[in-house]
Amino acid sequence: TIFGDGSQTRSFCYVSDLVDGIFRLAMSDFHEPVNIGNPREMTIKQFAEQIIRITGTESGIEYRPLPEDDPKVRQPDITRAKKILGWEPRVDFDEGIRKTIEYFSEHIELVNRTTQ
């Protein structure tokens, strides 16, 4: 399901990259705001299409009205993270999605086996 026409943009950062960035910040002596995230931006429609492609599902995309307060763009400026922490994300989108799908597939299988 996509809310709106899918043209709004977001950036996605894999959890191991976030943990690394937060750890580096916590271990530093820097005490000002630092954005930790992935500056690679994509539309929500591109996101949905890539999920469908990577999973091989035959699911379609359903569109719903966009909430009024939904931001058009979300993209972190990681300049400080690069400069102060020497940090930037390493896991690209496709790899992160594959790892996420693999993780949930294994855990759903495990839950299904233990509840039967």
C-alpha positions in Angstrom: 0.0 0.0 0.0 1.3 3.4 -1.0 -0.2 6.5 0.6 -0.4 9.3 -2.1 1.0 8.8 -5.6 4.4 7.5 -4.4 6.4 10.5 -5.4 7.3 11.4 -1.8 10.9 10.5 -1.0 12.5 8.7 1.8 16.0 7.3 2.6 16.6 3.9 4.2 19.5 2.9 6.3 20.3 -0.7 7.3 20.4 -1.4 11.0 24.0 -2.4 11.2 25.0 1.0 9.7 22.8 2.8 12.2 24.3 0.9 15.1 27.8 1.6 13.9 27.0 5.3 13.5 25.3 5.6 16.9 28.2 3.7 18.6 30.8 6.0 17.0 28.8 9.0 18.2 28.5 7.6 21.7 32.2 6.9 21.9 33.1 10.4 20.6 33.6 13.7 22.5 31.2 15.5 20.2 28.1 16.9 21.9 26.1 18.5 19.1 23.4 17.0 16.8 24.6 14.5 14.2 22.4 12.9 11.6 22.9 9.2 11.2 21.2 7.8 8.2 21.5 7.1 4.5 21.4 10.1 2.2 20.4 8.0 -0.8 16.9 9.1 -1.5 14.2 7.2 -3.5 10.5 7.6 -4.1 8.1 5.5 -2.2 6.9 4.1 -5.5 10.5 3.1 -6.4 10.8 1.5 -2.9 7.6 -0.6 -3.4 8.7 -1.6 -6.9 12.1 -2.7 -5.7 10.5 -4.8 -2.9 8.3 -6.5 -5.4 11.3 -7.1 -7.7 13.6 -8.5 -5.0 11.0 -10.7 -3.4 9.7 -12.0 -6.7 6.1 -11.6 -5.5 3.2 -11.0 -7.9 1.7 -8.5 -5.5 0.5 -5.2 -6.9 0.6 -1.7 -5.5 -2.5 -0.3 -3.9 -2.8 3.5 -3.6 -4.5 5.3 -0.7 -5.0 9.0 0.0 -1.9 10.7 1.4 -2.2 12.0 5.0 -2.0 15.8 5.1 0.9 15.8 7.5 3.1 13.4 5.5 6.4 15.1 4.6 7.3 15.2 0.9 11.0 14.6 1.4 13.1 12.9 4.1 16.8 12.8 3.5 19.5 13.2 6.2 22.5 15.5 5.8 25.3 13.3 7.1 28.1 15.8 6.6 28.9 15.9 10.3 28.8 12.1 10.6 31.4 11.9 7.8 33.6 14.7 9.1 33.4 14.2 12.9 32.9 10.4 13.1 34.4 9.2 9.9 31.1 7.4 9.3 28.9 6.8 6.3 26.5 3.9 5.5 28.1 0.8 3.9 25.1 -1.5 3.2 23.4 -0.6 -0.1 19.6 -0.7 -0.4 19.3 -4.0 -2.3 21.7 -5.8 0.2 19.8 -4.4 3.2 16.4 -5.5 1.8 17.7 -9.0 1.0 19.2 -9.3 4.6 15.9 -8.1 6.1 13.8 -10.5 4.0 16.1 -13.3 4.9 15.9 -12.5 8.6 12.1 -12.3 8.7 11.7 -15.4 6.5 13.8 -17.4 8.9 12.1 -16.1 12.0 8.6 -16.5 10.6 9.5 -20.1 9.8 10.8 -20.6 13.3 7.6 -19.1 14.8 5.4 -21.3 12.6 7.3 -24.4 13.6 7.1 -23.7 17.3 3.4 -22.8 17.3 2.3 -26.0 15.4 
